[in-house]
């Protein structure tokens, strides 16, 4: 289990590095480089639009790679998704800007971002299921939380590289070529990830299946559509909060408040590091007390904290902004620290790869794709504190709270008792 968990963590970290480095670049430089004919705000909105395309592609990736995972095994998904995401990320770093090739530049950016999202849509389901289905039932939350640490590691890697380049280079150098370096580095990371995953074994629960779903998506839509919608709605607030903190706030503070990008990256990275460190601790609590209570608590805390977070962000003071981000991400991880065990336990093994991944990534469309765009547009209408952003996030939190309330509990004792039915 330690070797498997480490390989899953490393793989998700690499794939989320690829995904997050685009979000940081979108907040800092992609607007003026690829949409120079737009106003600064419109250019940022357009860059966030290409960022959102990755989220739209993720459910499609869930369907494509979920079909492979449910029909042919979880392990092939890990290799294919990593290859696709890594190649698309390196290619983003090679796309000429608008000044060189005109409108073809943003079109290429859009296509490559779509491919990034397609690969990531398959990654999460494969990595989480391979770990969760190997783990003993009473420790499933703990072991399956390691792939969930991957996004935090990937974010810190992506923004750490951006932070070093931002501090070391002039604005002109960073805009000219510096922003491309993190994308090129993705090729090296992808090769390392493929080497780590080459020795993984197939999930025992998949190997024990006597019959595989012929068309997993059709079975999920026919028999589990309500569960998919509830999980998507429940997870929407996690995505919304995470990308409000890590993407929208970066653009808002640097453009509207005049905070340096180095300071903002440091504040956000510090909060994300704490979030990653707390993930296995939350998962242990999930194994002991259940998944649903923690999800409900995290959702409620998020709803209560959005207005204070926006108020702290609007001060432009590094310590206060860090405090706002930190509490928001602690509330976030209280939910998402147990999700890697919770979602697979909600679906039967024959359609688990498709069902869990589609629900997870649809939540990303609802929360992650729209939040930077909506928040940027709403904040533009505010002269001082963007309370409308806080109201938007609070509304999503209440929606997710209602969805979590309608989902059943799946803590280990319940899983063991119903093993023939749910795995």
Beta strands, then each sheet from edge to edge (+ up, - down):
end
